[in-house]
């Protein structure tokens, strides 16, 4: 399957176990309104896979609102030689599953 995808439950478990970093590819205003704690903002409008911090032994997870833009970001990563995983369902799936979010 391309791009590689996981559900929000798997993403939350990976983050809890410190096995991943999370990138939010939504735009700045969306991020300000609602975000997943600890997510790194790299908006798709200016997305550059080289800006993702490389952390030894950790997977790169990318999310957006529902999964469409993050799928595009994962494809861009693939073409740049960076392995990344799309979080299917995005922040709305994350929030619906009851995982923590921040606002403001």
N, C-alpha and C positions, 0 to 999 in steps of 0.2 A: 504494500500500500504506500502510495506517495501522495502527499507528504505524510510522514509518520505522525500519528495522532494518538492522544490519550484522553481519557475523560477527566473531569475535575476531581473526582475522588482519588484517582491515581496520582494526579499532579499534587494534590494536598498531601498525600502520604510521602511522596518524594521530597517535598519541601520540608515536611516535619522531620524526616530522617536526614536532612541536610545533604541530600543527594542531587540537588538541582538548584539552579538559579532561575528566576522568573523575570521575563521581559514583557512589558506591556507595550503593544504597538499602536494603541489608540492615540488620539491627538491630545494635546496639552489640556484643553478645557474638559474633555471627558475624564482624564486622569484626575484633575482637580476636584471634580464632582464626586467621583467614586473610584476607589482603587483597592487592590489587594495589598495588604501590608508587605513591605519588602520588595515589591516589584520595581524593576528598573524601567523608566520611561524612555523608549526609543520610537517616536512616532513613525508610522509607515510612510508619511509624506516625505520624510527625509531619512528613511531607514538605511543604515549602512551596517552590514553584519560585522565589519571590523570594529565597530564601537561596542560590541558585546564583550564584556570582560571574560577572559578565559580563566576558568577556575578548574584546576586539576581535579579530575575525578567526579565532576559534577555535570549533569546533563543541562542543556539549555532548553527551557520551556518558554514558549511564546503564546501570549493570549491577547485577545481584543475583546469586543463586546460579546460576540457569539461564536466566532471561529473563522469567519471569512477572510478578514484582513490578516489575521495571524497565519493563516494558510499561505497567503501570498508572501509574508515575511519569511516563513520556513523555506519556501521555494527560492527566494533570494539568497537565503543562507546556503542552501544546497549548491547553487551556482557559484557561490563564493568559497566553497569548500568547508563550510561551517556546518556541523551536524546540529540540528535543532528539531524540536518536537512541538507540534501544534496542540494547544489545549482546547479540545473540542467543547463547545458550549460557552467558552469565554467567561467573562466576569459575571454575566447574567446567570449562567449555569452554576458558577461558583457561589453566587449569592443565594440562588434557589436551593442549593444543597446545604445551606446554613453555615458555610465557612465565613470567617471574619473578613470584613471590609472596613475601609476608612473613608471619611469624607472631609471636605474642606481643604 
